[in-house]
Amino acid sequence: MAIFTLGINHHSAPLAIREQVAFHVETLPQALSALTRQKPVREAAILSTCNRTEIYCATEQPEAAAEWLAEYHSLEREAIKPFLYTLSPRDSVRHAFRVASGLDSMVVGEAQILGQMKDAVRLAENAGTLGMHLHKLFQRAFAVAKEVRTSTAIGANTVSMAAAAVQLAERIFESVSSQKILFIGAGEMIELCATHFCARQPKQVTVANRTVERGRVLADRFGGHAIRLDELADTLGQYDIVVSCTASPLPIIGLGMVERAIKARRHRPMFMVDLAVPRDIESEVGELDDVFLYTVDDLAQVVASGIESRQAAVIQAEAIIDTQVDSFLHWMESRDTVPLIRSLRDAAERNRRHELDHAMKRLTAGDPPEKVLEQLSLRLTNKFLHAPTQALQLSDAESRQELQQAASRLFHLHPDDSPGH
């Protein structure tokens, strides 16, 4: 059994493609069960964020997972094939370690992906699709991420997506402090954005959420108030800045809604940030005059400038990861020998018990203990060496040298081990 990774991320595909293969948290248990019901896929975990959808699986046929991904999302395999990557076992291990450590993120060194990966692992475990191989992989990935963060400066002065959104807003408005802000959703990303924007002390803060009680909890933290999602159409025009990140499978802000809002605002500019995948705001909104719409891919360009300053830490982190990849692969390879080692030990144990029974009978019959012990040791030695000795004697010239080398390694033999030396 081998570990493979296949997926689509911000390096391989634009947002328009990524949102087509995204999974929602509510559907992931069912999706994992459906995937592992296919016999070739024994273990599986799915990491689905705004920047990536990746399937980590233990299988001998990774193409089965790729076919399932396209079928699950009702897509033609050829439609996503140019954007889909399938990583070999070694590359899969290295990729998992890099993702957990924040090296494969839009913002190098960001810590949010580690929490998202832990959530994905917990969900797979609860769904019963996280077997021994993937469990070991992710536990090692989390340990590597901790080592990278404590041993390097990879997370120092990281520019977050939330900070980038504030930076962009300040290009449109002279001061955020005089603007009214609407946050749509109440998840972790919105909480991060609210923290950054509210540090500028905006004029008004509103949180719109499907569950108004949850929205109110977040709004109270920042001295704002909460509204229901179905109130958006009537109130959107009141806000200068709109930041949205929900788990909705379809856009919740359409072109018509924004056109009406702009008209009500008498064409005063509106700054909008859509951090959701799939998108919360229809892409056509970005074509309107007086609307400045940014997606996660747009924010990536803003934060990219900070990457160069962290390259020294990245080099250190990559060295740590390379060492840990070799260690993990050695563990994986050792798992392949477990059945053989178990068979070897079982055979030795059977011989031991057989010879011990024989020796006990001789002692009961009155044979001298010294003689019984001598015979016991000789019989055990002969039985243990019979099979390898016979294999060496019956081997042809081509395989004899290979067997001799293997015997020397297995029994720690040296040229001077023969009698008389």
Phi, psi and omega in degrees: 000134182236158179261130176232155175232132173225146181176189179225134177221186185292343175281326189260342187212147175285169182304320182301330177274317183301321184290341179284338182246012180288149176248144175265146185306320184296332184263352185297318179303316180294321180295317179298318178297318180296320181294314184281351173289341173285121189305324182295335183261108184273321182226149180203146170218142182240123176254112183233112179230184179292340183255348185200152164229115184228138175251119174260125185216152173256113186196168172254356182228078183298337180296336178295322179291323179295317178295321180296318181302313180295316181295319182300321182265012178056045179244152172286135181305321182293336182290329181253350183306318181296339184256351187268132175248144175236120186260140177294167179308312180297313181293329178295316179297312180298319180297315180300319179294320181291320179297312181299328183274357179083013182276346182252012183272162174302318176256105184300128178094356181293148188263349185298325183297329179297317177295322179294323178292320178297321177297318180296321179292317180298319180294318179295323178296316179294329180279352179078021182250006181259099181272192185299317185294312181288325177301314179295319180301310185287323177298321177292322179299319180293322178294320179295317180300320178295318180296318180298318183289326182274338185259346182229174178259031186299328182264002183288134175053037179289133176271117183271167175299322181295316179295323179295324179296318178297318180300317179294320180299323181286350172280335182269315182250144180298323181211131176292335185297340181257012184251155174262131186242135175244124174255127181251117187108167181218026181275190185297317182295318177296321178299318178296316180296318179299321179300315182289315182292319184288344173295340178270002177055065180294163183294322181208144179232128177229141177242122176255128182212152179301316175261104188296330180297317179292322177297324181293324178300316179290317181298321181299328180296332185244018177068030180249195176225167186243149175226166177276157179298327182287358176267356185301315185302324183274340188244350188305322184294348181283344192252141179273327183234130179233123178239122186234137174201092179241179178258019181295135179286345181232156178302142178253349175238112183262173182300315182297320180299318181287323177302318179293322180295318180295321178296317179295331180276359182057040173067023168291143186297147177234127180259124184232135178237122179249105182261006185271149171223112000298161186294144175275335185244128181304137185298332180297339179300326181296344181273353182285144170293149177073004176244129177246099185255129179234141177251181180298327179291325177294319180295329181300325180292329180288318185276348184299331183296338181275354185292319185303322184292347182252012185296324179298317179293324179297318179299317177298316182296319180297324179294319177299315183295317180302317179296318182289329176298313179300319180296316181292318179296326175297320177296317179299316181294324180294333178296331181292335181271352184302312179301320180294317179297320180296318179296320179297315180293322178297318179295318179296322181292321177298316179297320181298314181294320180298313182289328177294318177299317179298317181295319180297323178295320179295322178294319179297326179285353176099007178295148180299135181304321182299318180292321180296317179295320179298313179296321179301313181294319180295315182294320178295318180297315181297317181293322182291325185267351185301308185296310180295324179295316179297319179298320179293317183291325184267356183286152176277175185298326184292320183266346184298316181298319179297318178294320179298317178295320179295318179297320179297320180287318183293323184253009178054049181271150177227157182305332183265016180277354183287156181302143177098351178257000000 
